[in-house]
Amino acid sequence: MTQSFRVWLADAGTRGVRILAIVIVALVCARLLKALTRRMVEIAKSHTRVAQMREQQTRTMAGVVYSVGVTLILAVAVLMALPELGFNITPVAAAAAVASLAFGFGAQNLVKDFINGFFIVLEDQYVVGDTIQANGETGRVEYLTLRRTVLRNPAGAIVTIPNSLIGQVSNLSRDWSQAFVDLTVPTSEHVGRALAMLEKICGDFRGDPDWSAALVDGPRVLGVESLALDGTVLRLQVRTVLNRKDDVARELRRRIKLAFEQARIPMHQTHKVDFREDATAAAAVEAASGVHTPD
């Protein structure tokens, strides 16, 4: 065995040990990162709804942290191993920088999606299961990633919105829901009698055990909302548990209708007339008004 071969063999053994050490350290770091992200999810687990929302947020964040962390560990390990294999990493680093720059210019919207999606999850703006309003769409969040948000709207359609396009978001599934119920009484009607009837309706509604569990606050009579020549608008306010405001509002309207009919309190009705320039429309107007227009 020549001296040069022995030197090469010793050098190869040293390099092999270094590469093996790099691989072992990378695997240990990846395992530690996996254990850390799992621990994050375990800590966030609970049976309450708020805690379940936090768990979903934590699970998404843990997935992001793990994927980014493993990518960084792999990249650092490869860059550390290349010199041990005799490669000059300077051209590789330069090529990677150019490729990163080209990718950044070519995928600006994708990068914006990921950045905006990261902050959506980090700031807990909404999670899967929430009902939100975004980009003119209202729906339940069916799926959420760093790139996109998938909603199911009231018509049952699946709506996919890139996270970079999501600006102002209204979350309708946090804490409580609120509804306003308006009704119009004719100007000739005594407002005090209508308000007293509404107070009675609200009191009976709050005391109804079938509906009290759905109420958070109210219903309350706010009073006169607006005045017009054709009537006076009265407003009620009610706060409910999540996703019950429509049911409560419909029941309130039903009770108001029945109570006002029994008390003979009139409610204003608006008639829409479609005016068209033809003989049929003119005849309809004459019949409705009882006035004959001479030829």
C-alpha positions in Angstrom: 0.0 0.0 0.0 1.6 3.3 -1.1 1.9 6.3 1.0 -0.5 8.3 -1.2 -3.2 5.7 -1.0 -2.9 5.5 2.8 -3.2 9.3 2.9 -6.3 9.2 0.6 -7.8 6.4 2.7 -7.3 8.3 5.9 -8.7 11.5 4.4 -11.7 9.5 3.0 -12.3 8.0 6.4 -12.2 11.4 8.0 -14.6 12.9 5.4 -16.9 9.9 5.8 -17.0 10.3 9.6 -17.8 14.0 9.1 -20.6 13.2 6.6 -22.0 10.6 8.9 -22.0 13.1 11.7 -23.8 15.6 9.6 -26.5 13.1 8.7 -26.9 12.0 12.3 -27.2 15.6 13.5 -29.7 16.4 10.8 -31.8 13.4 11.7 -31.7 14.2 15.4 -32.7 17.8 14.7 -35.6 16.6 12.5 -36.8 14.2 15.2 -36.6 16.9 17.9 -38.5 19.3 15.7 -41.2 16.6 15.1 -41.5 16.0 18.8 -41.7 19.7 19.5 -44.6 20.2 17.0 -46.4 17.2 18.3 -46.1 18.5 21.9 -47.5 21.9 20.7 -50.6 20.1 19.4 -51.0 17.9 22.5 -50.9 21.0 24.8 -53.6 22.7 22.8 -56.0 19.8 22.9 -59.2 20.2 24.9 -63.0 19.5 24.7 -64.3 23.1 24.8 -65.2 24.7 21.5 -62.8 27.7 21.9 -59.9 25.2 22.8 -60.8 23.1 19.7 -60.5 26.2 17.5 -57.1 26.9 19.2 -56.1 23.3 18.6 -56.9 23.6 14.9 -54.8 26.8 14.7 -52.0 25.2 16.6 -52.1 22.1 14.4 -51.8 24.3 11.3 -48.9 26.3 12.8 -47.2 23.1 13.8 -47.4 21.7 10.3 -45.9 25.0 8.9 -43.1 25.0 11.5 -42.2 21.4 10.8 -42.2 21.7 7.0 -40.1 24.9 7.0 -37.8 23.5 9.7 -37.1 20.2 7.9 -36.4 22.1 4.7 -33.9 24.3 6.4 -32.2 21.4 8.1 -32.0 19.5 4.8 -30.5 22.5 3.0 -27.9 23.2 5.7 -26.9 19.5 5.8 -26.5 19.3 2.1 -24.4 22.5 2.0 -22.2 21.2 4.9 -21.8 17.8 3.2 -20.8 19.1 -0.3 -17.4 20.3 0.7 -16.6 17.0 2.3 -17.3 15.3 -1.1 -14.9 17.7 -2.8 -17.4 20.1 -4.3 -16.9 23.8 -4.3 -20.2 25.2 -2.9 -19.6 28.8 -4.1 -21.0 28.3 -7.6 -23.8 26.2 -6.1 -24.7 29.0 -3.7 -24.6 31.6 -6.5 -26.8 29.4 -8.7 -29.2 28.9 -5.7 -29.3 32.7 -5.2 -30.1 33.3 -8.8 -32.8 30.6 -8.9 -34.3 32.0 -5.7 -34.5 35.5 -7.3 -36.1 34.1 -10.4 -38.6 32.1 -8.4 -39.4 35.1 -6.3 -40.2 37.2 -9.4 -42.1 34.4 -11.1 -44.2 33.4 -8.1 -45.0 36.7 -6.4 -48.6 35.8 -6.0 -47.8 32.4 -4.6 -45.4 34.0 -2.1 -48.1 36.5 -1.1 -50.5 33.6 -0.6 -48.2 31.9 1.8 -47.3 35.1 3.7 -50.9 36.1 4.1 -52.0 32.6 5.0 -49.3 32.4 7.6 -50.6 35.6 9.3 -54.2 34.4 9.0 -53.2 31.3 11.0 -50.9 33.1 13.4 -53.4 35.9 14.2 -56.2 33.4 14.5 -58.4 35.4 12.1 -60.5 32.3 11.4 -60.2 28.5 11.5 -62.0 25.6 9.8 -65.6 25.6 10.8 -66.0 29.3 11.1 -68.5 31.3 9.0 -66.9 34.3 7.5 -67.4 37.1 5.0 -64.5 37.7 2.6 -64.2 39.1 -1.0 -68.0 39.4 -1.2 -68.6 35.8 -0.3 -70.2 34.4 2.9 -69.7 30.8 3.8 -68.3 28.2 6.2 -64.6 27.6 6.1 -64.2 24.0 4.7 -60.5 24.0 4.2 -57.6 26.3 5.1 -54.0 26.1 4.0 -51.2 28.7 3.7 -52.1 29.1 0.0 -55.9 29.2 -0.1 -59.2 29.4 1.9 -62.1 27.2 0.7 -65.6 28.3 1.6 -69.0 26.6 1.2 -71.5 29.4 0.5 -75.3 29.3 1.4 -76.0 27.9 -2.1 -73.8 24.9 -1.4 -71.1 25.9 -3.8 -67.4 25.5 -3.0 -65.6 28.9 -3.3 -61.8 28.9 -3.4 -60.1 32.2 -2.5 -56.3 32.6 -2.7 -55.1 34.0 0.6 -53.3 36.9 -1.1 -56.8 38.2 -2.2 -58.3 38.1 1.3 -58.4 41.6 2.8 -61.0 42.6 5.2 -62.6 39.5 6.9 -65.8 39.4 9.0 -65.9 36.4 11.3 -69.5 35.5 12.1 -68.6 32.6 14.4 -67.0 34.2 17.4 -68.6 34.7 20.8 -72.2 35.6 19.7 -74.4 36.6 16.8 -76.6 39.7 16.5 -79.8 40.5 14.6 -82.0 43.6 14.2 -85.7 43.3 13.6 -87.4 46.3 12.1 -91.1 46.9 11.6 -93.0 49.9 10.2 -96.3 51.2 11.6 -98.3 53.8 9.8 -97.8 57.4 10.7 -101.4 57.7 11.9 -100.8 54.9 14.5 -100.0 55.8 18.1 -96.3 54.9 18.5 -96.6 54.4 22.3 -99.1 51.6 21.9 -96.9 49.8 19.4 -93.8 50.2 21.6 -95.7 48.9 24.7 -96.8 45.8 22.7 -93.2 45.2 21.5 -91.9 45.4 25.1 -94.5 42.7 26.1 -93.5 40.5 23.2 -89.8 40.8 24.2 -90.5 40.0 27.8 -92.5 36.9 26.9 -89.8 35.8 24.5 -87.1 36.1 27.1 -89.1 34.1 29.6 -89.9 31.3 27.1 -87.8 28.2 28.1 -87.8 26.9 24.6 -85.9 30.0 23.4 -84.0 31.3 26.4 -81.1 28.9 25.8 -80.5 30.6 22.4 -80.4 34.1 23.8 -77.3 35.9 25.0 -78.8 39.4 25.4 -82.3 40.7 24.7 -84.4 40.9 22.7 -84.6 44.6 23.5 -86.7 47.4 22.0 -84.4 50.1 20.9 -87.2 52.5 19.9 -87.9 54.6 16.9 -85.2 53.9 14.2 -86.4 56.4 11.6 -89.3 58.6 10.5 -90.8 58.8 7.1 -94.0 60.1 5.4 -95.4 56.6 5.0 -94.6 55.3 8.5 -92.5 55.0 11.6 -89.7 52.4 11.7 -89.3 50.6 15.1 -86.3 48.5 15.9 -85.5 45.5 18.1 -82.1 44.1 18.9 -81.2 40.6 20.0 -77.9 38.8 20.6 -77.9 35.0 20.3 -75.6 32.1 20.6 -73.6 31.3 17.4 -75.7 30.5 14.3 -79.1 31.0 15.9 -79.8 34.6 15.0 -81.9 33.8 12.0 -84.0 31.3 13.9 -84.6 33.8 16.7 -85.4 36.7 14.3 -87.9 34.6 12.4 -89.7 33.6 15.7 -89.7 37.3 16.8 -91.3 38.4 13.5 -93.9 35.6 13.8 -94.9 36.7 17.4 -94.9 40.4 16.4 -97.3 39.6 13.5 -99.7 37.6 15.6 -99.7 40.1 18.5 -100.3 43.1 16.3 -103.1 41.3 14.6 -104.8 40.5 17.9 -104.3 44.0 19.2 -105.5 45.4 15.8 -102.3 47.5 15.5 -101.8 48.0 11.7 -98.4 47.5 10.1 -97.4 49.5 7.1 -97.2 47.7 3.7 -95.4 48.9 0.7 -96.9 48.3 -2.8 -94.5 48.3 -5.7 -96.0 49.4 -9.0 -94.3 48.8 -12.3 -95.0 51.7 -14.6 -94.8 50.9 -18.3 -95.9 52.9 -21.3 -98.6 50.6 -22.7 -102.3 50.4 -22.6 -102.3 47.4 -20.2 -100.4 49.2 -17.5 -102.6 52.3 -17.9 -105.7 50.2 -17.5 -104.2 48.5 -14.4 -103.5 51.9 -12.8 -107.1 53.1 -13.6 -108.6 50.0 -12.0 -106.5 50.4 -8.9 -107.2 54.1 -8.4 -110.9 54.0 -9.4 -110.3 57.1 -11.6 -111.1 57.0 -15.3 -108.8 58.8 -17.6 -110.6 60.4 -20.5 -109.5 59.5 -24.0 
